[in-house]
């Protein structure tokens, strides 16, 4: 994606021309052009059609992409701090190296997503579907997992997990907890 395409997309979204922005994304996707490093800082684009998009290094800080289809997207090294991705489909998305503190992922579909090693401090994952997701070595200080589905999820090596909220989470015998989970909390 060229800088001109990124600027055009941002202008369309900011101007409320969502249909045209969607058309531009679909055109770029059909040309197999990556959306790497696109700047969507503080943009509101509800239900954005970004399925399978390559958003490596994208700036999505404080963006409102609630309800977006980001299934299978690559968000490697993306800046997601403070973004609203509530209700978004992020199933199978890859977040390695992303900055995601304070992100709203409430009610999001993160099934089989790879979130390992990212900073989820102060993030809202309440009611999120995290079945079979990898949260290995994530930083979870003050993260909210209330009511989340963690069946089959891998949380081994998670940091600051004691400071997160876990009330009402669903888990099963396939859920892999931090090694000291049983010492401080009963598995839910």
N, C-alpha and C positions, 0 to 999 in steps of 0.2 A: 504494500500500500504506500503510495507516495504521500508526501506531506500535504500536497494539494487535495488529495482524496480525503485525508484525515480532517483537514480544515473544512472541506465541503460537508463531510458527514457531521461534524460538530455543529456547524452553522445550521444545517437542516434540523437537527435535533433541538438545538437551542431556540430555533424559530417556530417549533411546534409542527414542523413538516415531517411527521413520523412516517407517513406512507412513502414519501420520497427517500427518506433515510433508509427505510427498509428495502426499497428498490435498489438503492446504491449498494447496500450490503450484499444483497442477492446477486447483483451484477459482479461485484468484486469476488464473491465466493465462487461464482460460476467460472471466473477467470483464474480461480485457485490462488488469488493473491492473499498473502497473510495480512493480518491486522496487527502485526507486531508493533509494539511501542506506540500505538494509537493513544491520543490524549483525550479521554472522556471525563476529565476531572469535573465533578459537580454536575454532570449531565443527568437529566431525567429521561429515561427511555424505558417505559414500562413494557414488559413482554417482548423485549428485543429478541430478534431471531438470530442467535449467534451459535447455533448448534455446530459443534466440531470446529469452531473458529480457533485460529492460532493467535492468541492474545499475549504472547510472550512479551514481557516487559511493558505491557500496557499500563497506563495511568488511569485507574478507575476509582481513585480516592474520592470518597464522599459522593459517588455517583449513585443514582437510584435506578437500579436494574431489576426491581422487584418483578417477579413473575417471568423473568427472561428465560429463554431456552439456551442454556450454555452446556447442554449435555455433550460429553466427549470433548469439551473445549480444553485447550492448553492454556493455563494461566500461570505458566512458569515465570517466576520473577516479576509477576504483575504486582502493582501497588493497589491494594484493595482496602486500605485502612479507612474505616468509617463508611464504607459502601453499604447500601441497602440491597441485599440479594434475597430478601424474604420471599418465600414461595417460589423461588427460581428452581429450574431443573438443572442441577449440576452433576447429574449422575455420570460417573466415569470420568469426570474432569480431573485434570492433573494440576496441582497447586505447588509443586516443589519450588522452593526459593521465594514464594510469594510473601508479601507483607500483608497481614490480614487482621491486625489488632482492631478491636472495636467494630468489626463487621457484623451486620445483621443478617444471619442465615436462618432466622426462625421459620419453621415450616418448609424449609428448602429440601429438595430431594438431592442428597449427597451419596446415594447408594453407590458403592464401589469406587467412590472418589479417592484420590491419593493426596492426602493433606499432610503427609509425614514431614516433620521438622519445621512446620511453620508456626508463627506466632499468632495464637488465637486469643491472646489476653483481652479481657473485657468484651468478648464476642458473644452474641446471642445465637445459640443453636437450639433454643427451646423448640420442641416439637419437630425437630429435623429428622429426616430419614437417613441415618448413617449406617444402614445395614451393609456389612462387608467393606466398610470404609477403612482406610489406613490412616490412623492418627498417631502413628509411632513418633515418639520424641517431639510431639507438639508442646508448646508452652500454653498452658491452660489457666493462667492466673485470672481469677474472677470471671471465667467463662460460664455461661448459663446453658446447661444441658437438660433442664427440667422437661420431662415428657418426651425426650428424644428416643429414637429407636436405635439401639446400639447392638442389635443382634449380629453376631459374626464380626463386629468391628475389632480392630487391633489398636490398643492404646498402650502397648508396651513401651516403656521408657518415657512416657509422658511426664512433663515437668509441671510442678505447681498444681497438680490435679486436686490436691486437698483443698485448695482455695476456690474450686469451681462448685457450682450447684448441680446436684445429681438427683434431686427428688423426682420420683416417678419414671425414671428411665427404664426402658425395656432392654433386657439382655438375655443371653442364653449360654449354654455350655461352650459355644464357639467364640464368645466374646473374650478377648485377651486383654486383661487388665494390667496396670503397672504392677511390678513384682511385689510391692508393699501394700497393695490394695486391701488384702484381707486383714492386715495388721491394724488399719485405721478405720476401715469401713466394711460393712457387710456388702457383698455383691448384691445388687438389686434384682 
